[in-house]
Amino acid sequence: MKNILVTGGAGYIGSVLVKFLVNKKLNVCVVDNLSNGKRFLVNKKAKFYKCDILNKTKIKNILLRNKIDTIVHLASLINVQDSLKKPKKYFRNNFIGTKNLLSAVENSLVEKIIFSSSCAVYKEKRNTKAKLNEKSIINPTSVYGKLKFKTEKLIKAFCKKKKLKYIILRYFNVVGANNDQKPYLGQTNNLGQLFQNVSLHLLDKINVFKIYGNNYSTKDGTCIRDFIHVKDLAEIQYLSIKYIDRKNKDEVFNCGYGKGYTVKEVIKNFEKVAKKKTILKIMPRRKGDVVSAICDNKKILNYLNWKPRYSNLNIMVRDTFKWFKYYKK
């Protein structure tokens, strides 16, 4: 692990990871087309290239010029609802983009690929308390989830053929921000995610907040989700790179805390942090939404010896709200 390329490194998750890797004294390059990412989020000690992963020639030159041996592939469109409306756009960006990136990897020094996938690849569990592990049935319902799994298979086949090593990280819901010291790092684009929506709603001083469905088979009728703090995720990505260096093995890891919260529980926690009440407006269920998605994280705890630092819901809510309060200013 010497020279690392982070695709999508100017985005939310990428910028926090880049800062983490730079603090570990690693050589980091960032590739981002800035369609969603922001240049100011990229750590100044990392090399930045404004480039789309669809551009095989330019990516190839970057890999060779910087002697890249490890790629952390984050570049992706990630809005589940948007993927249902714009499937061709998601196919081109997420799948064809990865295919072109892999083409650029041929005859380079790259030995390892860490791919950011999603829990959206799994079949929904009927039991809302059941957890999803890495061997759970694959049956994605959204375009986004289907493309993530299709891309996983593409990477696995490529790495097997070219004798490279890979780790696939299936994220659950990423939240929080890096508010330790300026420049703060957090989410900058409206992706329709719960933590972002609640934060902006409370900061905009709008009384009514829409939730989609309140008749699910859960304790309060709203969907259940497992969340993971973006700073814990950055450490997981770093530990994954070290794991490949040490074990030289391919793996798939779920990334979450193993605890689910309902939409209403999350909103109540935000109300406490913001010291403001909100009125809920119940809307029809949305296509593609699953009732429950809770992570079984035993594998990642054991294999990577990872110890979550920010798993408390209060910390996740506080850091998210603090970021959006800062960013809006």
Residue pairs with C-beta under 8 A, 6 or more apart in sequence:
1 26
1 69
1 70
1 112
1 241
1 242
1 245
2 26
2 27
2 67
2 69
2 70
3 26
3 27
3 29
3 66
3 67
3 68
3 69
3 70
4 21
4 26
4 27
4 28
4 29
4 68
4 69
4 70
4 71
4 72
4 241
5 28
5 29
5 30
5 31
5 62
5 63
5 66
5 68
5 70
5 71
5 72
6 14
6 17
6 18
6 21
6 28
6 29
6 30
6 31
6 46
6 71
6 72
6 74
7 14
7 31
7 32
7 53
7 71
7 72
7 73
7 74
7 75
7 101
8 14
8 31
8 32
8 36
8 37
8 73
8 74
8 75
8 76
9 15
9 17
9 18
9 28
9 30
9 31
9 32
9 37
9 42
9 46
9 48
9 74
10 30
10 32
10 34
10 37
10 38
10 39
10 41
10 42
10 48
11 32
11 36
11 37
11 41
11 74
11 75
12 41
12 174
12 185
12 186
12 187
12 188
12 189
12 230
13 74
13 116
13 174
13 230
13 233
13 234
14 30
14 32
14 37
14 74
15 37
15 38
15 41
15 42
15 43
15 185
16 177
16 178
16 185
16 230
16 231
16 233
16 234
17 72
17 74
17 233
17 234
17 237
17 238
18 28
18 30
18 42
18 43
18 46
19 43
19 178
19 185
19 234
20 231
20 234
20 235
20 237
20 238
21 28
21 46
21 238
22 28
22 43
22 45
22 46
24 238
27 66
28 43
28 45
28 46
28 47
29 46
29 47
29 48
29 49
29 62
29 66
29 68
30 42
30 46
30 47
30 48
30 49
31 49
31 51
31 53
31 59
31 62
31 75
32 42
32 48
32 49
32 50
32 51
32 75
33 50
33 51
33 52
33 53
33 75
34 50
36 77
36 189
38 188
39 48
39 50
40 183
41 183
41 185
41 188
42 48
47 66
49 58
49 62
51 58
51 59
51 62
52 97
53 59
53 75
53 97
53 98
53 100
53 101
54 92
54 93
54 96
54 97
54 100
55 100
56 100
56 101
56 103
56 104
57 104
59 100
59 101
59 104
60 104
60 108
62 68
63 104
63 105
63 108
63 109
63 110
64 108
64 109
67 109
68 108
68 109
68 110
69 109
69 110
69 111
69 112
70 110
70 111
70 112
70 113
70 114
70 241
70 244
71 101
71 105
71 110
71 112
71 113
71 114
72 114
72 116
72 237
72 241
73 98
73 101
73 113
73 114
73 115
73 116
73 155
74 116
75 97
75 101
76 93
76 94
76 97
76 116
77 83
77 89
77 90
77 93
77 94
77 144
78 118
78 144
78 191
79 144
79 191
79 192
80 120
80 142
80 144
80 145
80 192
80 288
80 289
81 192
81 286
81 287
81 288
82 90
82 192
83 90
83 142
83 143
83 144
83 147
83 288
84 142
84 143
84 287
84 288
87 143
90 143
90 144
90 147
91 143
91 147
94 144
94 147
94 148
94 151
95 147
95 150
95 151
95 154
98 115
98 151
98 154
98 155
99 154
102 154
102 155
102 158
105 113
105 158
105 162
105 164
106 162
110 164
111 164
111 165
112 164
112 165
112 166
112 167
112 241
112 244
112 245
113 155
113 159
113 164
113 165
113 166
113 167
114 166
114 167
114 169
114 237
114 240
114 241
114 244
115 151
115 152
115 155
115 166
115 167
115 168
115 169
116 169
116 171
117 148
117 149
117 151
117 152
117 168
117 169
117 170
117 171
118 144
118 145
118 148
118 170
118 171
119 132
119 170
119 171
119 172
119 226
119 254
119 256
119 293
119 295
120 140
120 141
120 142
120 144
120 145
120 148
121 138
121 140
121 145
121 148
121 149
121 152
121 170
122 132
122 136
122 137
122 138
122 139
122 140
122 170
122 293
123 136
123 137
123 138
123 139
123 140
124 139
124 141
124 290
124 291
124 292
124 293
125 131
125 132
125 136
125 292
128 216
128 217
128 218
128 224
128 260
128 291
128 292
129 260
129 292
129 294
130 292
130 294
131 258
131 294
131 295
131 296
132 254
132 293
132 294
132 295
132 296
133 254
133 296
133 298
133 299
134 170
134 252
134 253
134 254
134 296
134 299
136 296
138 149
140 146
140 148
140 149
141 288
141 290
142 288
144 288
152 168
152 252
155 166
155 168
156 166
156 168
156 250
158 164
159 165
159 166
159 250
165 244
165 248
165 249
165 250
166 250
167 240
167 243
167 244
167 250
167 251
167 252
167 253
168 251
168 252
168 253
169 236
169 237
169 240
169 253
169 255
170 252
170 253
170 254
170 255
171 228
171 233
171 255
171 256
172 225
172 226
172 227
172 228
172 254
172 255
172 256
172 257
172 293
172 294
172 295
173 193
173 194
173 195
173 225
173 226
173 227
173 228
173 256
173 293
174 227
174 228
174 229
174 230
174 233
175 193
175 195
175 227
175 228
175 229
175 230
175 316
175 319
175 320
176 186
176 195
176 229
176 230
176 231
176 310
176 315
176 316
176 319
176 320
176 323
177 184
177 185
177 186
177 187
177 230
177 319
177 320
177 322
177 323
178 184
178 185
178 186
178 230
178 231
179 186
179 319
179 322
179 323
179 326
184 323
184 326
184 327
186 230
186 320
186 323
186 324
186 326
186 327
187 193
187 196
187 323
187 324
188 327
190 196
190 200
194 225
194 263
194 266
195 227
195 266
195 270
195 316
195 317
195 320
196 320
196 324
197 209
198 209
198 266
198 267
198 270
199 270
199 320
199 321
199 323
199 324
199 325
200 324
200 328
201 209
201 278
202 270
202 271
202 274
202 276
202 278
202 321
203 274
203 324
203 325
203 328
207 278
207 279
208 278
208 279
208 280
208 281
209 267
209 278
209 279
209 280
209 281
210 280
210 281
210 282
210 283
211 222
211 263
211 264
211 267
211 280
211 281
211 282
211 283
212 283
212 284
212 285
212 286
212 289
213 221
213 222
213 223
213 282
213 283
213 284
213 285
213 286
213 289
214 220
214 221
214 222
214 282
215 221
216 222
216 223
216 285
216 291
217 291
218 224
218 262
218 291
218 292
219 262
220 262
220 264
220 265
221 264
222 262
222 263
222 264
223 262
223 263
223 289
223 290
223 291
223 292
224 260
224 261
224 262
224 291
224 292
224 293
224 294
225 260
225 261
225 263
225 266
225 292
225 293
225 294
226 256
226 257
226 258
226 259
226 260
226 261
226 293
226 294
226 295
227 256
227 257
227 261
227 313
227 316
228 255
228 256
228 257
228 295
228 311
229 308
229 309
229 310
229 311
229 315
229 316
229 319
231 309
231 310
232 306
232 308
232 309
232 310
232 311
233 255
235 306
235 309
236 253
236 255
236 300
236 304
236 306
239 304
239 305
239 306
240 251
240 253
240 304
243 249
243 251
243 303
243 304
251 303
253 299
253 300
253 303
253 304
254 295
254 296
254 297
254 299
254 300
255 295
255 297
255 300
256 294
256 295
256 297
257 295
257 297
257 308
257 311
258 294
258 295
258 296
258 297
258 298
259 294
259 311
260 292
260 293
260 294
261 313
264 280
265 313
266 313
266 317
267 278
267 280
269 313
269 314
269 317
270 317
270 321
271 277
271 278
273 314
273 317
273 318
273 321
274 321
300 306
301 307
310 316
310 319
